Amino acid sequence: TNNYGERKIRLFNSSYSTADSFGKIYNEADCEVIIKSLLMKQIDLAYRMGLDSMRKDLCSFVVNCYYTYRYRERKQMPLDQLIIPPTLKNLALFIDSFIKKGVIGGFNGNTQINDSVYLFYKIMKEPIESTIKSLYPKLYRIDDIQRDQLHKFQVENATIKENIGIFNEEYQMIQKPYVLPLSKDSIDFDNAYILDDGEYITVFIFDQIDEKFYIDLFGVSTWKEAKEVNQNLSEDNQSDLNIRVLNIISQLKKENKGSYQPVRLMFYEDSGVYKQYTENYLIEDKVHNDCNYNDFLCGIHNEIKMKLK
């Protein structure tokens, strides 16, 4: 406050060198923060520009982002090679998922305006990690967690996934299974899965699974008995499989800070479960009228090549 009683704001400006090359800026990028900020901006603009323009603007952002990196950092590479900085590899995936979800589902005519408004509001109010998990839920296979899972992945120097569902002393957490891609290629009808979308933890059980799974997890031999007798996993069941599954669920809830997640069971035999499962969660596949993720990425690549020419 000056001598005349006027309140003033004094600004102290400082500048710091954060990177000395264009590539380092990209290599230090936080993809999840960028996605959250981008969606917040787009939601704010959506009411003025409309959903169709919003979708085009999102795709243009991905194209321009990858194009700029490709042009500035990898000029010597052939045009057919799409160079994506490691930190932003999931940028296109998250945008593709956002487009396919009900948030802007007005493109296929299956989403009511109230649903879009609710999802807009949800994204604006929830923390970053919840938005990312909503865009790309975590899918785990659980019927084989009592066995080593390394044979599934031919990855050099891969860490052996053993003692899944058991407390890991080194990392001070429950050991979780491998995260699976959200594609039909990940699904077999004689298996069971957990899907964590940040709002629910869903246990999916498909119809061709061995009855021993029901016995170990529920103490009954069929899905109908499991549904009638025990809608939730019981801590009273001290079988090894049940304890491991409950531990994994407990770890997932712990990682979703500040949110309560109900656990729900879904059996393939129930009407409509598979349709809901494939259309709502397997976003790397074709959803409604939107292409699969590989085709979406090819479209991005073709636009970048046209700009480079």
Disulfide bonds with the S-S distance in Angstrom:
none
